[in-house]
Amino acid sequence: MNFDFTDQQKIFAEQVGRFAREHLADGALKRAHDSRFPFDVAQLMAKQGLLGITLPESEGGQGGTLTDAVIAIEQVAAVCPRSADVVQFGNFGPIRTFAEYGTPAQKSRWLSDLLAGRIVMSLGMTEPDAGSAVTDLRTSAQADGAQYVVNGSKVFSTFSPEAQIFLIYVRFGPGLDGIGSVIVERGTPGFAIGQPSTFMSGEEWSELHFADCRIPAENVLLGPGGFKKQMAGFNVERLGNTARSLALGRYAFNAARDYALTRQQFGRPLCEFQGLQWKFADMAIKLESAQLLLYRAAANADRGLPSAYETAVAKTACNQAGFEVASEAVQIMGALGFSRETLVEYCMRRTRGWMIAGGSIEMLKNRIAEHVFDRRFDQRKR
Ligand SMILES: Cc1cc2nc3c(=O)[nH]c(=O)nc-3n(C[C@H](O)[C@H](O)[C@H](O)COP(=O)(O)OP(=O)(O)OC[C@H]3O[C@@H](n4cnc5c(N)ncnc54)[C@H](O)[C@@H]3O)c2cc1C
C-alpha cells in the first residue's frame, strides 16, 4: 500500500498550484463574496486544461483520473476557495453525468461550450416536495410525437440564475423505473426561471418552473429506467462536494495556524497555549483521516464512477471534518475570524451547506448503515 502521490500526480499538483498562485491569488476575497459564476476563471481554467480532466481527449477532455480532478480542487482551493467551484462545475457537476451518458449529438451541441467555460450547466433534481426523498419527484415528461412536454418545478439548483442548460430529473412514468432525465435550454418556451434567492453561503439559486414546456425528443439524456445510472453519475458530484469540504476546511486550518504563530496575547503567541494546541491536533486528525477516505473513493474509481458506499463514507467524513475544522478556525481567530476580512468565515459557511447538499449526512449515514447490516431499510411509511 502506498499513501503517496505518483510522480505524475506530484507534477500535476505543482502545475495547478503554480497556476492558482499566479492567476487566482489576487481577488480571492472579492470572488468569495460575489454570487455570480466566475466565467473569467472558468475560461482561464479551460485554457489550463482544468475543465474535463477526467473526460477522454477525443471529447475535448484531458484523459485524466478522478484523483487528478480531486488534486485540482485541493490546489485551487488552497489559494482561492471560490474558484474550486469552477473545478467542480467542469469536472464533477452535472457535466460528468452528461459526458457519461449524453448522445454524440448532445455532446457535439453543448460539450465544447461547457469545456471552454463559455456556458455553465445546472442540475434540477430537488423539488419542493421531493428533497431527500428524491424518488418522490413529480416533474413529468410526456411524449407527444417527436417532442416531450415537461411540467413541474425544481428548487435549490446551484448556478441556476446563470446556467444556459439544465439537466432535469423527470418522471416519464410511475415508480422508480419511470425516472430519467432531460436537457432543457434557458429560453425554451414554457420554462421560467424565478428571481434568485440566496443561501447562507452567498450562492444564489432560482426556482425553475416548467409549464407545458416542449423539448425535442433528442434532449432526453436518460430515458425511463435511467435513475440508477443517474445516481452513479451523481456520486461524482458528491465526491466534488467531498473534496471541496475538505479543501475549505484545510484552507481555514492553514489560516488559523498562521494566525496562531503570530498573534500575541498575554505576551505570547497563541500557539503556545495548550488549549489551542489540542484544538489544532484534533483538527489535523479530522482532516488527515477524512482525506484518506476521499483519496480511496477517488483512486478506486480511477477513470470511472466511484462506488456509492466509498463515496458516502468519504462525503460524510469530509463534510463533518471540513465544517468542524472551519468552525474551530473561526474560534481560534476570534473576532477577525468572524469577519469578512478573512476567508475563514466563508469557509465555515460553505462547508455547512455541503452537509445538506448532494445527499445530506443523515441520508448518507442511512446508506452506510444499509451496507453495515447488508439490508435495505425502507425510509417510507408502510
Ligand atoms: C448549498 C446547496 C446546494 C444545492 N444544490 C442543488 C442543486 O444543484 N440541484 C438540486 O437539485 N438540489 C440542490 N440542493 C438541494 C439538496 O439536494 C437538498 O437540500 C437535499 O437533498 C435535502 O433536501 P431538503 O433540503 O428538501 O431537506 P429534507 O429532505 O426536507 O430534509 C430535512 C432534514 O431531514 C433529514 N432527513 C430527511 N429524511 C431523512 C431520513 N429518512 N433519515 C434521516 N434524516 C432524514 C435531512 O437529512 C435534513 O437534515 C442544494 C442544497 C444546498 C444546501
The ligand as an ORCA input file, in Angstrom:
! r2SCAN-3c Opt
* xyz 0 1
  C     -25.676     24.532     -0.958
  C     -26.720     23.665     -1.606
  C     -26.632     23.417     -2.962
  C     -27.609     22.630     -3.575
  N     -27.551     22.423     -4.940
  C     -28.523     21.701     -5.568
  C     -28.507     21.519     -6.988
  O     -27.603     21.983     -7.681
  N     -29.538     20.829     -7.559
  C     -30.548     20.298     -6.825
  O     -31.432     19.679     -7.402
  N     -30.601     20.458     -5.468
  C     -29.600     21.146     -4.831
  N     -29.639     21.310     -3.460
  C     -30.740     20.734     -2.710
  C     -30.322     19.484     -1.937
  O     -30.158     18.395     -2.823
  C     -31.398     19.215     -0.873
  O     -31.333     20.302      0.022
  C     -31.200     17.900     -0.144
  O     -31.479     16.812     -0.983
  C     -32.094     17.813      1.100
  O     -33.415     18.084      0.757
  P     -34.245     19.196      1.601
  O     -33.427     20.406      1.696
  O     -35.580     19.304      0.949
  O     -34.364     18.601      3.050
  P     -35.399     17.472      3.554
  O     -35.349     16.296      2.643
  O     -36.702     18.100      3.814
  O     -34.720     17.027      4.914
  C     -34.733     17.853      6.077
  C     -33.833     17.226      7.129
  O     -34.329     15.925      7.450
  C     -33.314     14.954      7.253
  N     -33.941     13.721      6.737
  C     -34.833     13.595      5.726
  N     -35.159     12.315      5.538
  C     -34.441     11.587      6.444
  C     -34.325     10.209      6.745
  N     -35.000      9.278      6.086
  N     -33.475      9.843      7.736
  C     -32.765     10.760      8.452
  N     -32.846     12.095      8.202
  C     -33.667     12.494      7.218
  C     -32.374     15.559      6.219
  O     -31.064     14.999      6.286
  C     -32.390     17.025      6.650
  O     -31.491     17.217      7.705
  C     -28.673     22.089     -2.814
  C     -28.720     22.324     -1.446
  C     -27.769     23.107     -0.836
  C     -27.842     23.363      0.636
*
